[in-house]
């Protein structure tokens, strides 16, 4: 996966995170710090998966 593909995937993930943050069920949503941490976690896991795939 190249940098452009990673950026596109992260845009899609961030859209999902934003939808989760606007939770109408609990009416609380998610704060900005939590959204940022969740986004970083997804990016790290995607990069780890790519590294494992390349090593195989």
C-alpha positions as CSV (number, residue, x, y, z in Angstrom):
1,X,0.0,0.0,0.0
2,X,1.4,3.4,-0.9
3,X,1.0,6.7,0.9
4,X,-1.9,7.8,-1.4
5,X,-3.8,4.6,-0.8
6,X,-3.3,5.0,3.0
7,X,-4.5,8.6,2.9
8,X,-7.7,7.5,1.0
9,X,-8.4,4.7,3.5
10,X,-7.8,7.0,6.4
11,X,-10.4,9.5,4.9
12,X,-12.9,6.7,4.8
13,X,-12.1,5.6,8.4
14,X,-12.3,9.2,9.6
15,X,-15.8,9.5,8.0
16,X,-16.9,6.4,10.0
17,X,-15.3,7.8,13.2
18,X,-17.2,11.1,12.7
19,X,-20.5,9.2,12.3
20,X,-19.8,7.3,15.5
21,X,-18.9,10.5,17.2
22,X,-22.3,11.9,16.4
23,X,-24.0,9.0,18.2
24,X,-27.7,9.8,18.5
25,X,-28.3,6.8,20.7
26,X,-26.3,7.9,23.7
27,X,-26.5,11.7,22.9
28,X,-23.0,12.1,24.2
29,X,-20.9,11.6,21.1
30,X,-17.1,11.6,21.2
31,X,-14.7,14.3,22.0
32,X,-12.0,15.6,19.6
33,X,-9.1,13.9,21.5
34,X,-10.9,10.5,21.4
35,X,-11.5,10.9,17.6
36,X,-7.9,11.7,17.0
37,X,-6.7,8.7,19.1
38,X,-9.0,6.4,17.3
39,X,-7.9,7.6,13.9
40,X,-4.2,7.1,14.9
41,X,-5.0,3.6,16.2
42,X,-6.6,2.7,12.9
43,X,-3.6,4.1,10.9
44,X,-1.1,2.2,13.1
45,X,-3.0,-1.1,12.7
46,X,-3.2,-0.6,8.9
47,X,0.5,0.0,8.7
48,X,1.3,-3.0,10.9
49,X,-0.9,-5.2,8.7
50,X,1.0,-3.9,5.6
51,X,4.3,-4.6,7.2
52,X,3.3,-8.2,8.1
53,X,2.0,-8.8,4.6
54,X,5.3,-7.5,3.1
55,X,7.3,-9.7,5.4
56,X,5.4,-12.9,4.4
